[in-house]
Every structure is written in structure tokens, then in C-alpha cells.
Amino acid sequence: MVGEEGIVLRRDGTSAWVRVMRSKACQGCRQSDCCGASLLEQDRFIEILADNAAGAEEGERVSLECSPAVIAKTSLLLYFLPIFVMVLAALAGFDIGTRTSLDPVLVSALSGFSGLAVALLAARTLGKRIVLKGDFRPRIQSIKDASSHRNPWDSNPENPSM
């Protein structure tokens, strides 16, 4: 199980919106101080809709878990599907270009990029439906700190709002 910690922002029936600190993709890289990729990261936090299996309340610090199978399925949907469709569209475009008087390379490139755009839109739409259905949501496994309702990531303790 892949785990993360966050703060419950609000409950929504059997689910909850949790604010999680975004982990840095470059955290393990020795060159992370030099390349400036971390400067592109605008927001340090993201909001995630999670199944509230632990019954956490607003403001509680919780532990989220997501199964490796869900991560693998999500990766296939978001990465493999668009690339696969792009390659198929490029091959089809090349075939069309060779059968007509058009430049096969140009038709192949245009078809490939068009296929990629359509596949990315389809993956996004499909991903939203799957998340709303609940199949790919992380679960709130446990409440880490039930006594404190203050956000530990809030830099101003006088203002508990995020």
C-alpha cells in the first residue's frame, strides 16, 4: 500500500476531501538543487477525494492509503492509453498518406498528434467518471491526531483556515 498523510477539509457523505502535501517528483534526485524543476511547482498542496473508512472529521490529520493495483490501473489509463492511441493514429495516418498524394510523414504526424489529443481528453473524462464512481479513490485508513483540529501545515496558528 502506498501511503500519505493529510488534513480533512470537509466530509461529503461517506467520502472526505483531504488536503495533502504534494510530494516532489525530484526528491530523490541529486541534481534537484541545480535544475530548477521545483520552481515550476506552483501549489504545494492538492485536494483529494477519499473514502472515509475511518470516519474522520473536519480538521483531523489522517493517513491515506492507495493500493498498488489502483496506481497501476491509473498509470495505464493516463500514460499507456494516450501513447498507444497516438501510435495507432500515426500508423493509420502514414498508411493514408501513402495511398493518397499527400506527404505520408506530414499526415502521420498530424494524425498522431490528433490521436494523442483525443486520447488525453478521453482519459481525463474517463478518469473523472472513475473517481466519482469510487473505484480509484484512496481510503482514509486511520486518524493520526484526533485531539488537534489545527492544520500542522498552516504557517499562521492564529488563522486556522487554509
Phi and psi in degrees as GROMACS dihedral restraints (atoms count N, CA, C in turn):
[ dihedral_restraints ]
;  ai    aj    ak    al  type     phi  dphi    fc
    3     4     5     6     1   -96.4    20    10
    4     5     6     7     1   128.7    20    10
    6     7     8     9     1  -119.5    20    10
    7     8     9    10     1   158.3    20    10
    9    10    11    12     1  -155.3    20    10
   10    11    12    13     1   158.4    20    10
   12    13    14    15     1  -114.7    20    10
   13    14    15    16     1   151.1    20    10
   15    16    17    18     1  -160.1    20    10
   16    17    18    19     1  -179.2    20    10
   18    19    20    21     1  -116.6    20    10
   19    20    21    22     1   131.1    20    10
   21    22    23    24     1   -72.0    20    10
   22    23    24    25     1   122.0    20    10
   24    25    26    27     1   -86.1    20    10
   25    26    27    28     1   -45.1    20    10
   27    28    29    30     1  -161.6    20    10
   28    29    30    31     1   153.7    20    10
   30    31    32    33     1   -93.5    20    10
   31    32    33    34     1   149.2    20    10
   33    34    35    36     1  -140.5    20    10
   34    35    36    37     1    79.5    20    10
   36    37    38    39     1    69.4    20    10
   37    38    39    40     1  -122.1    20    10
   39    40    41    42     1   -89.5    20    10
   40    41    42    43     1     4.8    20    10
   42    43    44    45     1  -115.9    20    10
   43    44    45    46     1   170.3    20    10
   45    46    47    48     1  -147.7    20    10
   46    47    48    49     1   147.2    20    10
   48    49    50    51     1   -90.9    20    10
   49    50    51    52     1   123.9    20    10
   51    52    53    54     1  -118.4    20    10
   52    53    54    55     1   134.3    20    10
   54    55    56    57     1   -93.6    20    10
   55    56    57    58     1   120.8    20    10
   57    58    59    60     1  -120.5    20    10
   58    59    60    61     1   139.5    20    10
   60    61    62    63     1   -72.5    20    10
   61    62    63    64     1   127.3    20    10
   63    64    65    66     1   -66.3    20    10
   64    65    66    67     1   126.5    20    10
   66    67    68    69     1   -80.7    20    10
   67    68    69    70     1   144.5    20    10
   69    70    71    72     1   -82.3    20    10
   70    71    72    73     1   130.6    20    10
   72    73    74    75     1   -67.5    20    10
   73    74    75    76     1   -27.1    20    10
   75    76    77    78     1   -94.4    20    10
   76    77    78    79     1     8.6    20    10
   78    79    80    81     1   -57.7    20    10
   79    80    81    82     1   -34.6    20    10
   81    82    83    84     1   -89.8    20    10
   82    83    84    85     1    -3.1    20    10
   84    85    86    87     1   -84.0    20    10
   85    86    87    88     1   136.0    20    10
   87    88    89    90     1   -72.2    20    10
   88    89    90    91     1   -20.7    20    10
   90    91    92    93     1   -94.7    20    10
   91    92    93    94     1     8.3    20    10
   93    94    95    96     1   -63.0    20    10
   94    95    96    97     1   -26.0    20    10
   96    97    98    99     1   -76.6    20    10
   97    98    99   100     1   -20.6    20    10
   99   100   101   102     1   -97.7    20    10
  100   101   102   103     1   -34.4    20    10
  102   103   104   105     1   -81.0    20    10
  103   104   105   106     1   -24.4    20    10
  105   106   107   108     1    84.0    20    10
  106   107   108   109     1     8.5    20    10
  108   109   110   111     1   -63.7    20    10
  109   110   111   112     1   -30.9    20    10
  111   112   113   114     1   -68.6    20    10
  112   113   114   115     1   -19.5    20    10
  114   115   116   117     1   -68.7    20    10
  115   116   117   118     1   -22.9    20    10
  117   118   119   120     1   -75.5    20    10
  118   119   120   121     1   -18.5    20    10
  120   121   122   123     1   -75.6    20    10
  121   122   123   124     1   109.0    20    10
  123   124   125   126     1   -81.7    20    10
  124   125   126   127     1   -50.2    20    10
  126   127   128   129     1  -112.5    20    10
  127   128   129   130     1   129.5    20    10
  129   130   131   132     1   -81.4    20    10
  130   131   132   133     1   -12.6    20    10
  132   133   134   135     1  -121.6    20    10
  133   134   135   136     1   149.7    20    10
  135   136   137   138     1  -131.1    20    10
  136   137   138   139     1   155.5    20    10
  138   139   140   141     1  -105.2    20    10
  139   140   141   142     1   131.7    20    10
  141   142   143   144     1  -124.5    20    10
  142   143   144   145     1   135.6    20    10
  144   145   146   147     1   -86.9    20    10
  145   146   147   148     1   121.7    20    10
  147   148   149   150     1  -129.5    20    10
  148   149   150   151     1   151.3    20    10
  150   151   152   153     1   -69.4    20    10
  151   152   153   154     1   129.5    20    10
  153   154   155   156     1   -93.2    20    10
  154   155   156   157     1    67.7    20    10
  156   157   158   159     1   -67.6    20    10
  157   158   159   160     1   -26.9    20    10
  159   160   161   162     1   -88.9    20    10
  160   161   162   163     1    -8.1    20    10
  162   163   164   165     1    71.6    20    10
  163   164   165   166     1    36.5    20    10
  165   166   167   168     1   -68.8    20    10
  166   167   168   169     1   148.2    20    10
  168   169   170   171     1  -104.5    20    10
  169   170   171   172     1   165.6    20    10
  171   172   173   174     1   -56.8    20    10
  172   173   174   175     1   132.5    20    10
  174   175   176   177     1    92.4    20    10
  175   176   177   178     1    -9.1    20    10
  177   178   179   180     1   -82.5    20    10
  178   179   180   181     1   145.2    20    10
  180   181   182   183     1   -85.7    20    10
  181   182   183   184     1   127.6    20    10
  183   184   185   186     1  -128.9    20    10
  184   185   186   187     1   163.3    20    10
  186   187   188   189     1  -106.4    20    10
  187   188   189   190     1   123.6    20    10
  189   190   191   192     1  -101.9    20    10
  190   191   192   193     1   143.5    20    10
  192   193   194   195     1  -134.7    20    10
  193   194   195   196     1   145.1    20    10
  195   196   197   198     1  -136.0    20    10
  196   197   198   199     1   132.5    20    10
  198   199   200   201     1   -73.0    20    10
  199   200   201   202     1   149.3    20    10
  201   202   203   204     1   -59.7    20    10
  202   203   204   205     1   -30.3    20    10
  204   205   206   207     1   -64.2    20    10
  205   206   207   208     1   -40.4    20    10
  207   208   209   210     1   -65.8    20    10
  208   209   210   211     1   -40.9    20    10
  210   211   212   213     1   -65.0    20    10
  211   212   213   214     1   -40.0    20    10
  213   214   215   216     1   -65.1    20    10
  214   215   216   217     1   -44.4    20    10
  216   217   218   219     1   -63.7    20    10
  217   218   219   220     1   -41.3    20    10
  219   220   221   222     1   -64.6    20    10
  220   221   222   223     1   -41.8    20    10
  222   223   224   225     1   -62.5    20    10
  223   224   225   226     1   -41.3    20    10
  225   226   227   228     1   -61.3    20    10
  226   227   228   229     1   -44.0    20    10
  228   229   230   231     1   -65.1    20    10
  229   230   231   232     1   -45.0    20    10
  231   232   233   234     1   -84.8    20    10
  232   233   234   235     1   -25.7    20    10
  234   235   236   237     1  -112.3    20    10
  235   236   237   238     1   -51.9    20    10
  237   238   239   240     1   -70.3    20    10
  238   239   240   241     1   -46.1    20    10
  240   241   242   243     1   -57.0    20    10
  241   242   243   244     1   -50.7    20    10
  243   244   245   246     1   -62.3    20    10
  244   245   246   247     1   -40.2    20    10
  246   247   248   249     1   -68.5    20    10
  247   248   249   250     1   -39.9    20    10
  249   250   251   252     1   -62.0    20    10
  250   251   252   253     1   -46.3    20    10
  252   253   254   255     1   -64.8    20    10
  253   254   255   256     1   -38.3    20    10
  255   256   257   258     1   -62.0    20    10
  256   257   258   259     1   -44.8    20    10
  258   259   260   261     1   -64.6    20    10
  259   260   261   262     1   -44.0    20    10
  261   262   263   264     1   -61.3    20    10
  262   263   264   265     1   -42.8    20    10
  264   265   266   267     1   -66.0    20    10
  265   266   267   268     1   -37.8    20    10
  267   268   269   270     1   -66.4    20    10
  268   269   270   271     1   -41.0    20    10
  270   271   272   273     1   -64.8    20    10
  271   272   273   274     1   -42.2    20    10
  273   274   275   276     1   -64.3    20    10
  274   275   276   277     1   -40.2    20    10
  276   277   278   279     1   -64.4    20    10
  277   278   279   280     1   -38.8    20    10
  279   280   281   282     1   -64.6    20    10
  280   281   282   283     1   -41.3    20    10
  282   283   284   285     1   -63.1    20    10
  283   284   285   286     1   -43.5    20    10
  285   286   287   288     1   -63.1    20    10
  286   287   288   289     1   -41.5    20    10
  288   289   290   291     1   -64.2    20    10
  289   290   291   292     1   -36.4    20    10
  291   292   293   294     1   -73.8    20    10
  292   293   294   295     1   -27.1    20    10
  294   295   296   297     1   -83.0    20    10
  295   296   297   298     1   -17.5    20    10
  297   298   299   300     1  -113.7    20    10
  298   299   300   301     1  -176.0    20    10
  300   301   302   303     1   -88.0    20    10
  301   302   303   304     1     7.7    20    10
  303   304   305   306     1   -82.7    20    10
  304   305   306   307     1   158.3    20    10
  306   307   308   309     1   -68.4    20    10
  307   308   309   310     1   117.1    20    10
  309   310   311   312     1   -61.9    20    10
  310   311   312   313     1   -34.7    20    10
  312   313   314   315     1   -68.5    20    10
  313   314   315   316     1   -42.9    20    10
  315   316   317   318     1   -65.0    20    10
  316   317   318   319     1   -45.8    20    10
  318   319   320   321     1   -63.6    20    10
  319   320   321   322     1   -39.4    20    10
  321   322   323   324     1   -62.9    20    10
  322   323   324   325     1   -45.3    20    10
  324   325   326   327     1   -64.5    20    10
  325   326   327   328     1   -46.5    20    10
  327   328   329   330     1   -62.7    20    10
  328   329   330   331     1   -41.2    20    10
  330   331   332   333     1   -65.9    20    10
  331   332   333   334     1   -42.2    20    10
  333   334   335   336     1   -62.7    20    10
  334   335   336   337     1   -47.4    20    10
  336   337   338   339     1   -67.0    20    10
  337   338   339   340     1   -36.1    20    10
  339   340   341   342     1   -65.4    20    10
  340   341   342   343     1   -43.2    20    10
  342   343   344   345     1   -62.4    20    10
  343   344   345   346     1   -39.5    20    10
  345   346   347   348     1   -63.1    20    10
  346   347   348   349     1   -44.9    20    10
  348   349   350   351     1   -61.3    20    10
  349   350   351   352     1   -45.2    20    10
  351   352   353   354     1   -64.3    20    10
  352   353   354   355     1   -42.4    20    10
  354   355   356   357     1   -66.3    20    10
  355   356   357   358     1   -38.3    20    10
  357   358   359   360     1   -65.6    20    10
  358   359   360   361     1   -41.4    20    10
  360   361   362   363     1   -63.6    20    10
  361   362   363   364     1   -41.8    20    10
  363   364   365   366     1   -64.8    20    10
  364   365   366   367     1   -41.7    20    10
  366   367   368   369     1   -64.4    20    10
  367   368   369   370     1   -39.3    20    10
  369   370   371   372     1   -65.1    20    10
  370   371   372   373     1   -46.3    20    10
  372   373   374   375     1   -63.9    20    10
  373   374   375   376     1   -46.4    20    10
  375   376   377   378     1   -63.2    20    10
  376   377   378   379     1   -40.2    20    10
  378   379   380   381     1   -61.9    20    10
  379   380   381   382     1   -41.7    20    10
  381   382   383   384     1   -63.9    20    10
  382   383   384   385     1   -40.8    20    10
  384   385   386   387     1   -63.7    20    10
  385   386   387   388     1   -42.7    20    10
  387   388   389   390     1   -65.3    20    10
  388   389   390   391     1   -41.0    20    10
  390   391   392   393     1   -65.2    20    10
  391   392   393   394     1   -42.7    20    10
  393   394   395   396     1   -65.2    20    10
  394   395   396   397     1   -33.4    20    10
  396   397   398   399     1   -69.6    20    10
  397   398   399   400     1   -28.1    20    10
  399   400   401   402     1   102.0    20    10
  400   401   402   403     1    -2.4    20    10
  402   403   404   405     1   -68.9    20    10
  403   404   405   406     1   -31.9    20    10
  405   406   407   408     1  -109.4    20    10
  406   407   408   409     1    14.3    20    10
  408   409   410   411     1   -81.4    20    10
  409   410   411   412     1   145.2    20    10
  411   412   413   414     1   -72.3    20    10
  412   413   414   415     1   164.2    20    10
  414   415   416   417     1  -114.8    20    10
  415   416   417   418     1   142.1    20    10
  417   418   419   420     1   -81.9    20    10
  418   419   420   421     1   109.9    20    10
  420   421   422   423     1   -85.7    20    10
  421   422   423   424     1   -39.6    20    10
  423   424   425   426     1  -152.8    20    10
  424   425   426   427     1   160.4    20    10
  426   427   428   429     1   -98.4    20    10
  427   428   429   430     1   121.7    20    10
  429   430   431   432     1   -80.6    20    10
  430   431   432   433     1   -41.0    20    10
  432   433   434   435     1  -141.5    20    10
  433   434   435   436     1    88.8    20    10
  435   436   437   438     1   -77.7    20    10
  436   437   438   439     1   -19.4    20    10
  438   439   440   441     1   -81.9    20    10
  439   440   441   442     1   -28.4    20    10
  441   442   443   444     1  -105.2    20    10
  442   443   444   445     1   124.7    20    10
  444   445   446   447     1  -102.2    20    10
  445   446   447   448     1     9.9    20    10
  447   448   449   450     1   -89.9    20    10
  448   449   450   451     1   141.2    20    10
  450   451   452   453     1   -72.4    20    10
  451   452   453   454     1   118.4    20    10
  453   454   455   456     1   -68.9    20    10
  454   455   456   457     1   -15.3    20    10
  456   457   458   459     1   -92.0    20    10
  457   458   459   460     1    -5.1    20    10
  459   460   461   462     1   -77.6    20    10
  460   461   462   463     1   123.2    20    10
  462   463   464   465     1   -76.2    20    10
  463   464   465   466     1   -17.9    20    10
  465   466   467   468     1  -114.5    20    10
  466   467   468   469     1    99.4    20    10
  468   469   470   471     1   -65.1    20    10
  469   470   471   472     1   -19.9    20    10
  471   472   473   474     1   -72.6    20    10
  472   473   474   475     1   -27.9    20    10
  474   475   476   477     1  -114.6    20    10
  475   476   477   478     1    95.5    20    10
  477   478   479   480     1   -74.0    20    10
  478   479   480   481     1    -6.6    20    10
  480   481   482   483     1   -74.6    20    10
  481   482   483   484     1   151.8    20    10
